[in-house]
Amino acid sequence: MDLEMTTWPGNVGCVDLRGRLDAAGADRIGTRFTAATVAQARPTVVNLSGVTFMGSMGIRLLISAAKGLNLKGARLVLFGAQPLVQELLAESAVDQIIDVAADEEDALAWLAAPR
């Protein structure tokens, strides 16, 4: 699992994830992911287009970050999930806890929308 952090216009954080977000992957990036999301306390999007598999520990990592950001008054939006990952997000009801957008444009629209 690899993680790359960038900043989009409007001080929006973007985290690009690539690889398997399973227990080993979540363990590998957990600290950096939290530092790139919750610690920044700003609206953040997570690009899942490079995630080929997601397990329960990956789901836990995303939910934890979303809750942490929410406590700081910021929002986390996921986007670009491949069909297998998208299906998992829906079946596990993650999409009812975290906003899941189809693409970058939709993710930015979610961030701009009132809560």
C-alpha positions as CSV (number, residue, x, y, z in Angstrom):
1,M,0.0,0.0,0.0
2,D,1.3,3.4,-1.0
3,L,0.1,6.8,0.0
4,E,0.7,10.2,-1.6
5,M,-0.5,13.5,-0.2
6,T,-1.2,16.6,-2.3
7,T,-3.1,19.8,-1.7
8,W,-5.8,20.9,-4.1
9,P,-7.0,24.5,-4.6
10,G,-9.0,25.8,-1.6
11,N,-6.7,24.1,0.9
12,V,-8.3,20.7,0.2
13,G,-6.1,17.8,1.1
14,C,-6.0,14.9,-1.3
15,V,-4.7,11.5,-0.4
16,D,-4.0,9.0,-3.2
17,L,-4.0,5.4,-2.2
18,R,-2.5,2.6,-4.3
19,G,-2.4,-1.1,-3.5
20,R,-4.3,-3.4,-1.1
21,L,-5.9,-1.7,1.8
22,D,-6.0,-4.9,3.9
23,A,-4.7,-5.4,7.4
24,A,-1.0,-5.2,6.3
25,G,-1.7,-2.2,4.0
26,A,-3.6,-0.3,6.7
27,D,-0.8,-1.0,9.2
28,R,1.8,0.2,6.7
29,I,0.1,3.6,6.1
30,G,-2.0,4.1,9.2
31,T,0.2,6.7,10.9
32,R,0.9,8.6,7.7
33,F,-2.8,8.5,6.7
34,T,-3.9,9.9,10.0
35,A,-1.2,12.6,9.8
36,A,-2.3,13.5,6.3
37,T,-6.0,13.6,7.2
38,V,-7.1,14.1,10.8
39,A,-4.0,16.0,11.9
40,Q,-4.4,18.5,9.1
41,A,-8.0,19.3,10.2
42,R,-9.0,20.4,6.7
43,P,-11.5,19.1,4.1
44,T,-9.9,16.0,2.5
45,V,-10.6,13.7,-0.4
46,V,-9.3,10.2,-0.7
47,N,-8.6,8.9,-4.2
48,L,-9.4,5.1,-4.1
49,S,-8.9,4.5,-7.9
50,G,-5.6,2.7,-7.2
51,V,-7.0,0.5,-4.4
52,T,-7.4,-3.0,-5.7
53,F,-8.7,-4.6,-2.5
54,M,-10.1,-3.4,0.8
55,G,-10.5,-5.3,4.0
56,S,-12.0,-4.6,7.4
57,M,-8.9,-2.8,8.7
58,G,-8.9,-0.5,5.7
59,I,-12.6,0.3,6.3
60,R,-11.7,1.0,9.9
61,L,-8.9,3.3,8.9
62,L,-11.2,5.3,6.7
63,I,-14.1,5.5,9.2
64,S,-11.7,6.6,12.0
65,A,-10.3,9.4,9.8
66,A,-13.7,10.6,8.8
67,K,-14.9,10.7,12.4
68,G,-11.7,12.4,13.5
69,L,-12.1,15.1,10.8
70,N,-15.8,15.5,11.7
71,L,-14.8,16.3,15.3
72,K,-12.5,19.0,13.9
73,G,-15.3,20.5,11.7
74,A,-13.8,19.1,8.5
75,R,-15.1,16.5,6.1
76,L,-13.7,13.4,4.3
77,V,-14.9,12.3,0.9
78,L,-13.9,9.2,-0.9
79,F,-13.9,9.0,-4.7
80,G,-12.8,6.9,-7.7
81,A,-13.4,3.4,-6.1
82,Q,-13.0,0.5,-8.5
83,P,-16.1,-1.7,-8.8
84,L,-15.0,-4.3,-6.3
85,V,-14.1,-1.7,-3.7
86,Q,-17.3,0.3,-4.5
87,E,-19.4,-2.8,-3.9
88,L,-17.6,-3.4,-0.5
89,L,-18.2,0.2,0.5
90,A,-21.9,-0.2,-0.2
91,E,-22.3,-3.6,1.3
92,S,-20.6,-2.6,4.5
93,A,-22.6,0.6,4.7
94,V,-19.5,2.8,4.7
95,D,-21.2,5.0,2.1
96,Q,-23.8,5.8,4.8
97,I,-21.0,7.0,7.1
98,I,-18.6,8.6,4.7
99,D,-19.5,10.5,1.5
100,V,-18.5,8.4,-1.6
101,A,-18.2,10.3,-4.9
102,A,-17.7,8.9,-8.4
103,D,-14.9,11.2,-9.3
104,E,-12.9,14.3,-8.4
105,E,-15.5,16.7,-9.6
106,D,-18.2,15.0,-7.5
107,A,-15.9,14.8,-4.5
108,L,-15.3,18.6,-4.6
109,A,-19.1,19.1,-5.0
110,W,-19.7,17.0,-1.8
111,L,-17.1,19.2,0.1
112,A,-18.8,22.4,-1.1
113,A,-22.3,21.2,-0.1
114,P,-23.7,22.1,3.3
115,R,-23.8,19.3,5.8
